Amino acid sequence: MKKKLVVLSGSGISAESGIDTFRSTNGLWNQYDIKQVATPEAWAKSPDLVTEFYNQRRKSVLEAHPNEAHRKIAALENTYDVVVITQNIDDLHERGESQNVLHLHGNIRMAKSSGPKAENNYYPIKGWELKASDRCPDGYRLRPHVVWFGEPVPMIETATKVVSAAEIFIVVGTSLQVYPAAGLLDHVSKNCRCYVIDPATEELTLPQGFVAIKKNAVAGMNALFKELTS
Ligand SMILES: NC(=O)c1ccc[n+]([C@@H]2O[C@H](COP(=O)([O-])OP(=O)(O)OC[C@H]3O[C@@H](n4cnc5c(N)ncnc54)[C@H](O)[C@@H]3O)[C@@H](O)[C@H]2O)c1
């Protein structure tokens, strides 16, 4: 039986695909007040602004391509039973050929109802544009399938179980500032081998026993892939 390998990724894994991280200085996200575009209150006040913000993000995602780090994670499936837990709303893991991807914070290529029956009913968005006229079958306006700040994270329970069962755990490209995702590190089992790939590992608070690989995602995943498959 293949060993269970779990990856927890954050926006840093997509940086080398040209998508800004959340906290990068001068990055795109820095130009916006998050409260104006990524909260339920923002949607209630200005749904058009929020829709347009995510339409622009979706455009960037569609223009981007998976990088070697996404692909190396997918290639680990030849040797391991791999689950990717991503905080990213882009779909670069899927396009990099990973088969088992759990999106903690949603998927920007999908929409959901802004009405009461939102969860588990997701609608693919054709191209980059979600329009104000796009509605769910009950007539509610569609919103991006993204977990906004202040909203619950429905997938966290499943993710916690997946992490608890991991024999190898790789954390890549996340500042570990966003909860509950960052709390997943506390659920690894005693014998799990844990690695963290990030160019700023010294800025991260890591539990004991995590091996820090101070590299960008592509270089770090290439090195770790060799180690884990040789
Ligand atoms: N691509 C996306 O889908 C995307 C983009 C921006 C924000 N977000 C959302 O914003 C939240 C922010 O949390 P976060 O921890 O993911 O992002 P973050 O910006 O807080 O942290 C990014 C981390 O990536 C590291 N990094 C930068 N360049 C890297 C590279 N080339 N290779 C590897 N690591 C690199 C940084 O040192 C940092 O530790 C997430 O929940 C996510 O949902 C997603």
The ligand as a MOL file (V3000), in Angstrom:
LIG
                    3D

  0  0  0     0  0            999 V3000
M  V30 BEGIN CTAB
M  V30 COUNTS 44 48 0 0 0
M  V30 BEGIN ATOM
M  V30 1 N -3.1880 31.9090 -5.6300 0
M  V30 2 C -4.2700 32.0840 -4.8410 0
M  V30 3 O -5.2730 31.3740 -4.9540 0
M  V30 4 C -4.2350 33.1410 -3.7610 0
M  V30 5 C -3.5320 34.3240 -3.9600 0
M  V30 6 C -3.5500 35.2950 -2.9360 0
M  V30 7 C -4.2730 35.0540 -1.7510 0
M  V30 8 N -4.9130 33.8740 -1.5780 0 CHG=1
M  V30 9 C -5.6000 33.6370 -0.2860 0
M  V30 10 O -5.0300 34.4400 0.7380 0
M  V30 11 C -4.7210 33.7230 1.9570 0
M  V30 12 C -3.2880 34.0750 2.3460 0
M  V30 13 O -2.5540 33.1040 3.0550 0
M  V30 14 P -1.2320 32.4290 2.4480 0
M  V30 15 O -0.4870 31.9160 3.6330 0
M  V30 16 O -1.6220 31.5030 1.3590 0 CHG=-1
M  V30 17 O -0.4450 33.6220 1.7460 0
M  V30 18 P 0.5640 34.7000 2.3660 0
M  V30 19 O 0.7300 35.7870 1.3470 0
M  V30 20 O 0.1760 35.0870 3.7280 0
M  V30 21 O 1.9540 33.9070 2.4700 0
M  V30 22 C 2.6490 33.5490 1.3170 0
M  V30 23 C 3.8740 32.7630 1.7150 0
M  V30 24 O 4.4890 32.3230 0.5150 0
M  V30 25 C 5.8690 32.5570 0.6310 0
M  V30 26 N 6.3800 32.6760 -0.7550 0
M  V30 27 C 6.5520 33.7920 -1.4980 0
M  V30 28 N 7.0610 33.4560 -2.7000 0
M  V30 29 C 7.1940 32.1070 -2.6910 0
M  V30 30 C 7.6810 31.1700 -3.6530 0
M  V30 31 N 8.1120 31.5290 -4.8650 0
M  V30 32 N 7.6980 29.8590 -3.3100 0
M  V30 33 C 7.2630 29.4600 -2.0750 0
M  V30 34 N 6.8080 30.2940 -1.1440 0
M  V30 35 C 6.7740 31.6160 -1.4540 0
M  V30 36 C 6.0290 33.7720 1.4960 0
M  V30 37 O 7.3130 33.8020 2.0970 0
M  V30 38 C 4.9060 33.5720 2.5080 0
M  V30 39 O 5.3370 32.8280 3.6270 0
M  V30 40 C -4.9540 32.2790 1.6450 0
M  V30 41 O -5.9250 31.8400 2.5040 0
M  V30 42 C -5.4710 32.2190 0.1970 0
M  V30 43 O -6.7910 31.7220 0.1920 0
M  V30 44 C -4.9150 32.9230 -2.5700 0
M  V30 END ATOM
M  V30 BEGIN BOND
M  V30 1 1 1 2
M  V30 2 2 2 3
M  V30 3 1 2 4
M  V30 4 1 4 5
M  V30 5 2 4 44
M  V30 6 2 5 6
M  V30 7 1 6 7
M  V30 8 2 7 8
M  V30 9 1 8 9
M  V30 10 1 8 44
M  V30 11 1 9 10
M  V30 12 1 9 42
M  V30 13 1 10 11
M  V30 14 1 11 12
M  V30 15 1 11 40
M  V30 16 1 12 13
M  V30 17 1 13 14
M  V30 18 2 14 15
M  V30 19 1 14 16
M  V30 20 1 14 17
M  V30 21 1 17 18
M  V30 22 2 18 19
M  V30 23 1 18 20
M  V30 24 1 18 21
M  V30 25 1 21 22
M  V30 26 1 22 23
M  V30 27 1 23 24
M  V30 28 1 23 38
M  V30 29 1 24 25
M  V30 30 1 25 26
M  V30 31 1 25 36
M  V30 32 1 26 27
M  V30 33 1 26 35
M  V30 34 2 27 28
M  V30 35 1 28 29
M  V30 36 1 29 30
M  V30 37 2 29 35
M  V30 38 1 30 31
M  V30 39 2 30 32
M  V30 40 1 32 33
M  V30 41 2 33 34
M  V30 42 1 34 35
M  V30 43 1 36 37
M  V30 44 1 36 38
M  V30 45 1 38 39
M  V30 46 1 40 41
M  V30 47 1 40 42
M  V30 48 1 42 43
M  V30 END BOND
M  V30 END CTAB
M  END
